[in-house]
Amino acid sequence: MTKLLVVGSVNMDIVTHVTKLPVPGETVKGLSTDYFPGGKGANQAVAASMAGAEVTFAGAVGEDAYGPRLIESLQSKGVRTENILRKPTGSGIAYINVDNSGENHIILSEGANGQFSADDLLRGSRCFEGVRGLLLQNEIPWETTVQALKLARSHGVFTCYNPAPVAPVPSEVWPLIDLVVVNESEAEQLTGIHVEQPDSYKQAVEALLAQGAQSVLLTLGEKGCIFADRQGKEVKQSAFRVKAVDTTAAGDTFIGSFMAAYLSGQALEDSLQFASAASAIAVSRAGAQASIPSREEIEAFLQAQHL
């Protein structure tokens, strides 16, 4: 079984459904409000675990009522949680509004995630032993992320970085990243290239490779995804057509499922197809972790597509 370490954020997602998303200064009526365990790091950890990987999560929750619920949710999905710390503050919270088309607005309050330090990670550095892959995002302190990349390098671990929320990547950090995964908005902010048409997809990927990325996976929503590396390999994968209910964890599901498949030895093309199927299932359901499919569901979906 693939061993994956996810270092990142864990949040309680407070999701309110609305007919339409408000514009600045506007008040709209909420149709219903639900509470779902989330956070990019936790979502990706759950997706990888559900897809068949052996996953350990390292991060922090607060000493509030949400903390135990967030840990229990990860455990219920098969994620190991012994490297989750309790901090004397509130847990991370994401305030999410979702409209009738499945589009969302998100406000993130980092809480304990912002207190998970590089020293915390060093004290728990044994969690890197026996690990094949490391998965990171941008919802914990940057110094902690860099420390994780350095520890992974020293252990010969494959590193995957999802710069979300997006922030510039210093030139000295790129050599520590084996795969960077970005969506259209993140690619545009990192490269300055407006990612809208096929020509711009290629330009953005080439620009990221030129900055120092070893390989790039550009996700394009309903238009699929593109993988490219410094050796000239390029693979495109179309998206599966489904009715969108909630896109909240679509990207996290894609990344976690991809890492589970790819690190297990599946071919790149098969891993991209597997991850695309997982993401398609996730957007057809409500919630973050609650929407993430199991490996069996993903395989059944692919069989139904005659793939």
Secondary structure, 3 states (H helix, E strand, C coil): CCEEEEECCCEEEEEEEECCCCCCCCCCCEEEEEEEEECHHHHHHHHHHHCCCEEEEEEEEECCCHHHHHHHHHHHCCCEEEEEEEECCCCEEEEEEECCCCCEEEEEECHHHHHCCHHHHHHCHHHHCCCCEEEECCCCCHHHHHHHHHHHHHCCCEEEECCCCCCCCCCCCHHHCCEEEEEHHHHHHHHCCCCCCHHHHHHHHHHHHHHCCCEEEEECHHHCEEEEECCCCEEEECCCCCCCCCCCCHHHHHHHHHHHHHHCCCCHHHHHHHHHHHHHHHHCCCCCHHHCCCHHHHHHHHHHCCC
